[in-house]
Each structure stands twice: as C-alpha cells, then as structure tokens.
Amino acid sequence: MLSELMNYLRACFRPRSNRYVHTGSDAGGRQDGLLWYKDSGQHFNGEFSMAVVQANNLLEDQSQIESGNLSLHESGPCGTFVGVYDGHGGPETSRFINDHLFQHLKRFTSEQQSMSADVIRKAFQATEEGFLSVVTRQWPMKPQIAAVGSCCLVGVVCGGFLYIANLGDSRAVLGRAVKATGEVLAIQLSSEHNACIESVRQELHSLHPDDSNIVVLKHNVWRVKGLIQGCVLAIECNTLVSFSEQVSRSIGDVYLKKAEFNREPLYVKFRLREPFTRPILSSEPSISVHQLQPHDQFVIFASDGLWEHLSNQEAVDLVKNHPRSGSARRLVKAALQEAAKKREMRYSDLKKIDRGVRRHFHDDITVIVVFLDSNLVSRASSVKCPNLSVRGGGINLPPNSLAPCATPTEAGNP
C-alpha cells in the first residue's frame, strides 16, 4: 500500500499550470496558485493582513474579517470581527459559519445594545442550531453531511476590549511589547479543545464516566472515540499515519452530538458501533475577555495548519521583525518551508504539488494578522467608520459536493 501511494504521489508531482494565477488589484485579495492573500488592509482598530493556502481538493478552511458596525442599528457599537473556521470532513460547515455567524452576532449585539461574551456565546449557539437544521433537511438525500464539522475561532475588538471565543484547535496569539527589553512576547489567548491535551481528556472522562473508550490512544495520538476526522494520511517514517488529531468541541459533527443521526441512512463506515445517550462533542465555546493595553501590538489568528509547523514565539518574531504588509503571507510561507524541510524536499518543489495531493504534506492554512493601533483601540466604539468585509479566498469549486475521503476511521480498524 505504501509503494502504491508513493507512486501516486510521484505521478502527481508535476509542474502545476498557471490556471489559478490572478494578478489583479489587492482590493479583494489575490490568487497565486494555491495561495490566496491580501497583504494589507485597514480595519476599525488598525491594519490587517490575510493569507490562505489550500491543500485539500476542496478548501475546508474559511475565514473573514468584518470591520465597522457590529450591530444591525446605526447607533450600535463599532469594532472589528475576525473569524477562522477550520472544517473537517468537507467544506459545508465552515462555509455555513462564514455565512451566518457574524450576522447572528450583529443581531444579538442589537438586542443587548452592547458587545459581550454572552452575545458571542449566543451567536455560536444560533450558528450550531442553524447548521443542525441544514443537516436535518438534507439528511434523507445527503446523510454524510451529518459527519461534517468545523473548528471555530473568533476575535472581536470593541470598546478597548478583545474577546476571544474558540471551538477546536485553531489558535489566537497576542504579540505584546516589553518596553524594558524591546522584545515582543507571544501570549496565547485561546483555549484549545484537542484530545492530545491532558486537561481535555480529563474533561471528556468526567463528562462520560461510563465510557472507557471516550478517548483512545491510537498510533500514539489521542482521539475522541478513536475517530480520525477527514481520513487524511501522510507518509512519515515509512508508516501511514493520520495528519489530523481529534477535537472535542466543534460546530457540526452532528452524528456525534445527536444519536438520531448515528444510524441509517448515514453510511455504516461513518457510524459509531455503540449507541450514546449524551453528546460526545460539545459546541460550547471557550470565551475570554482581555482589556487591551498600549503595548499590545498585534494578534495572530490561525488554523492549526500554521501551528503544526511554527511555535507561538516563532510566529510573533516573524511578524515583529518584518514590515506589516504581507505578514500573513510570510507566516504561511514559513510554515510551508518547515513542512518541506520535514519531508526532506525543497520548498520550490512543494509548491508544484497540486491540491488534494498537497494534503499529504500539510493542511489548509489560514492566517489573519490584526495589528492594534492604540490610538484607534482606545477611541469610543460609538465612533463611526466605513464598513469593511473581506473573506479568505481559494480556488472556486462547486459548493454542492462533500470533500473526498471524508470517512472517519474507527479505533481498531486497520
């Protein structure tokens, strides 16, 4: 099997055509092969930079930055909203979040007439319920949609505060200047929900005391119920291993939350063997609130594809030591260079590998760097500015098909 996969990769290791290259203006971002980027833009509280590199055949990462009015009313608070949505099993959930989460947040901000952790929590809940409705409608004809889900990382800058909400293993890292030394320290702001973290495993055991298999160690990786999201394999040390680790919280993954979807017509290969009485995965976000200080310089929001290859401090140093413009693209390039080095290949050769096959070498990677201008951050949220809306790009493909190889692998299976 290993030799067959190697032959397949060699066949696909070819110079790629320039059919994805776009050299237009940077207003809505640019496409260069599998890389989409917007090097610089202005948001309510400073500048920003975005970049997305695609590895999956269908881009499963979605992202957005929204700036200006954060409510449905003209008199509502203004600020900046950032979202990074790392899908698994297909792009449906992350696309749904991209279309609905911010609108829910604006609605709840209007109702409460202010930004708060409660507003964000309600927006997450409404998004989860909305996707459940989609799954319920499509279930008879497209049952595998019950096995599609997404991590969800959100940041909101409003009224001098930074709100961070997270489901899954994307990450937000603050760059904070140390005046005495001139250093910029990396401070992780988000809590991650990944079974490789001992506290997450303890939480799962406490929530499921009667299930000894709620987390399973397989191929030296801890996974919830032994499942591998996305069934993506890579070559490492002459062994086929999973590129994915299992998250314990998400939007979607309905078949692991509602027992009525863990049955026919969902394909047998998706279903858990044993029934369950309480949700295995949660959609309750971890939310933290930070009062921004003048020495808080920027925040890096990124899917786990970046953090697989760069440490928090390495990412912060890379932003600090270069011009602001192109920061996100620079981080993506650094991650790809590390991915190539781990495979003992040249970065220039890695870039020649097309989507789909590229997933054997790295994940989809989304990065948004939000710079914080202390003069703008400290101004009242009632100050008005033009609305801005930018979504991370990728190669446009039909939205009505699930990503290939979306089959979870059960513990004990080869």
Disulfide bonds with the S-S distance in Angstrom:
none
